[in-house]
């Protein structure tokens, strides 16, 4: 886990933190980030409200499953207004030799749904930062099912605006063509800087 003492020394935290959590899920986080209310709330991977909200998303292989995400270590976040959901994943660090099937080394977003919450690109960057603080600094990956999202000229637009880059399209998957998108280590680091010093950054749509 990336040292919060190191991060806060390098990038002093704002007096208005961007994250709050359920203390029953993570007792140390409130103290390390200073407490306070914020948009993202870390919840259990079995949180009923999160599972219900995720149900329409194409990534849910079993919509009625009582747990979110693939096997491994996960961070699940719900927006304070109940209108957004994010899931981070990495292979379980306690399981030696376990790696992603696509060979990517880093963290992944296995679900993102925004149904009327704040600007998607902004809260994506916050979710990436929270993940890096909880686990460690690492590149990020996500996949977008081109035929399962709202039709537009640039699938994955919100991720592009958040700093992800298009890598390639995998044509034959159970969801149809899937766009692979990645965020570099340097961009993840910038997300952490913005997260801890938000007053210095201006976001645009």
C-alpha positions in Angstrom: 0.0 0.0 0.0 1.3 3.5 -0.9 2.3 5.4 2.2 -0.3 8.0 3.0 2.3 9.8 5.0 4.5 10.1 1.9 1.6 11.3 -0.2 0.4 13.9 2.2 3.9 15.2 2.8 4.5 15.5 -1.0 1.0 16.9 -1.7 -0.6 18.5 1.4 -4.3 17.5 1.6 -7.1 20.0 1.2 -9.2 21.0 4.2 -12.2 19.6 2.2 -11.4 15.9 1.5 -13.0 14.3 -1.6 -13.8 11.0 -0.1 -15.6 9.6 2.9 -16.1 5.9 3.9 -18.1 3.7 6.0 -15.8 3.1 9.0 -17.0 -0.5 9.2 -15.3 -1.0 5.8 -12.1 0.9 6.3 -11.4 2.3 9.8 -8.0 3.9 8.8 -9.2 5.9 5.9 -11.1 8.7 7.6 -8.1 9.4 9.9 -5.6 9.3 7.1 -7.6 11.6 4.8 -8.9 13.9 7.5 -12.6 12.8 7.6 -15.4 15.0 6.3 -18.1 14.5 3.7 -17.4 13.9 0.0 -18.8 12.4 -3.2 -17.4 8.9 -3.2 -18.1 6.5 -0.4 -16.3 3.2 -0.1 -18.8 0.4 0.4 -18.7 -3.4 0.7 -18.5 -5.5 -2.5 -21.7 -7.0 -1.3 -23.5 -3.7 -0.5 -27.1 -4.3 -1.6 -27.7 -0.8 -2.8 -24.5 -1.0 -5.0 -25.5 -4.4 -6.4 -29.0 -3.1 -7.2 -27.6 0.0 -8.9 -25.2 -2.2 -10.9 -27.9 -4.6 -12.1 -28.5 -2.9 -15.5 -24.8 -2.7 -16.4 -23.6 -5.0 -19.2 -20.6 -6.1 -17.1 -22.9 -8.0 -14.7 -22.6 -11.6 -15.9 -25.1 -12.6 -13.2 -27.3 -9.5 -12.6 -28.8 -11.1 -9.4 -25.4 -11.9 -7.9 -25.0 -10.6 -4.3 -21.3 -9.6 -4.9 -19.8 -7.2 -7.4 -16.8 -7.8 -9.6 -14.6 -10.7 -10.5 -12.5 -12.7 -8.1 -9.6 -10.8 -6.6 -9.2 -7.7 -4.4 -11.8 -4.9 -5.0 -12.7 -1.4 -4.0 -16.3 -0.5 -4.6 -17.5 3.1 -4.3 -21.0 4.7 -4.4 -21.7 8.3 -5.0 -23.1 10.3 -2.1 -26.2 11.0 -4.2 -26.7 7.3 -5.1 -26.3 8.1 -8.8 -22.8 6.7 -9.5 -20.9 3.5 -9.0 -17.3 2.6 -9.4 -15.4 -0.7 -9.0 -11.6 -1.1 -8.8 -9.9 -4.5 -9.1 -6.5 -6.1 -8.9 -5.4 -9.8 -8.7 -5.4 -10.8 -5.1 -1.9 -9.9 -3.8 -2.0 -12.8 -1.3 -2.4 -15.3 -4.2 1.1 -15.8 -5.5 1.5 -16.0 -9.3 -2.0 -14.9 -10.2 -2.0 -12.4 -13.1 -4.6 -10.9 -15.4 -5.4 -12.9 -18.5 -4.6 -9.9 -20.7 -1.2 -9.5 -19.2 -1.8 -6.0 -17.9 0.0 -5.2 -14.7 -1.8 -2.6 -12.6 -5.4 -1.8 -11.4 -8.6 -2.0 -13.4 -12.0 -0.5 -13.4 -14.5 -3.3 -13.7 -17.6 -1.2 -13.6 -18.5 2.5 -13.9 -22.0 3.7 -14.0 -23.2 7.4 -13.8 -26.9 7.9 -13.9 -27.1 11.7 -13.4 -24.3 12.3 -10.9 -21.4 14.8 -11.3 -19.3 15.1 -14.4 -18.1 11.6 -15.2 -14.5 12.5 -16.1 -14.0 14.3 -12.8 -15.3 11.5 -10.6 -13.4 8.9 -12.6 -10.2 10.8 -11.8 -11.1 10.9 -8.1 -11.9 7.2 -8.1 -8.5 6.4 -9.7 -6.8 8.6 -7.0 -8.6 6.9 -4.1 -7.6 3.5 -5.5 -3.9 4.5 -5.8 -4.0 5.8 -2.2 -5.6 2.6 -0.9 -3.4 0.2 -2.8 -0.4 1.8 -4.6 0.5 3.9 -7.6 0.0 1.7 -10.7 -1.3 2.1 -14.3 -5.1 1.7 -14.8 -7.0 -0.3 -17.4 -10.7 -0.6 -18.4 -12.7 -2.1 -21.2 -15.7 -0.4 -22.9 -18.3 -2.6 -24.8 -18.8 -0.4 -27.9 -22.2 -1.8 -28.8 -23.5 -1.7 -25.2 -23.0 2.0 -24.5 -24.8 5.0 -25.8 -24.0 5.4 -29.4 -21.6 8.3 -30.1 -18.6 9.1 -32.3 -16.1 8.3 -29.6 -17.0 5.3 -27.3 -15.5 5.7 -23.8 -15.6 9.5 -24.1 -15.8 10.0 -20.3 -12.7 7.9 -19.8 -10.9 9.8 -22.6 -11.7 13.1 -20.9 -10.4 11.6 -17.6 -7.0 10.8 -19.1 -7.3 7.3 -20.4 -6.0 6.4 -23.9 -7.4 4.1 -26.5 -5.2 1.1 -27.0 -6.9 -1.4 -29.2 -10.3 -3.0 -30.0 -10.9 -6.7 -29.3 -13.6 -7.8 -31.7 -14.7 -11.2 -30.5 -16.0 -11.1 -26.9 -19.3 -12.0 -25.3 -20.1 -8.3 -25.2 -19.1 -7.8 -28.9 -16.3 -5.4 -29.7 -14.4 -4.2 -26.6 -12.3 -1.0 -26.5 -9.2 -1.4 -24.3 -8.3 1.9 -22.6 -5.4 2.6 -20.3 -4.2 5.4 -18.0 -0.4 5.7 -17.6 1.4 5.7 -14.2 2.2 9.4 -14.6 -1.5 10.3 -15.2 -2.5 8.2 -12.1 0.1 10.2 -10.1 -1.5 13.5 -11.4 -4.9 12.2 -10.3 -3.6 11.8 -6.8 -2.1 15.3 -6.9 -5.5 16.7 -7.9 -7.3 14.7 -5.3 -5.1 16.0 -2.5 -5.0 19.6 -3.8 -8.3 20.1 -5.6 -8.4 23.8 -5.2 -5.5 24.1 -7.7 -7.3 22.4 -10.5 -10.2 23.5 -12.8 -12.2 20.8 -14.6 -13.9 21.2 -17.9 -16.4 19.0 -19.7 
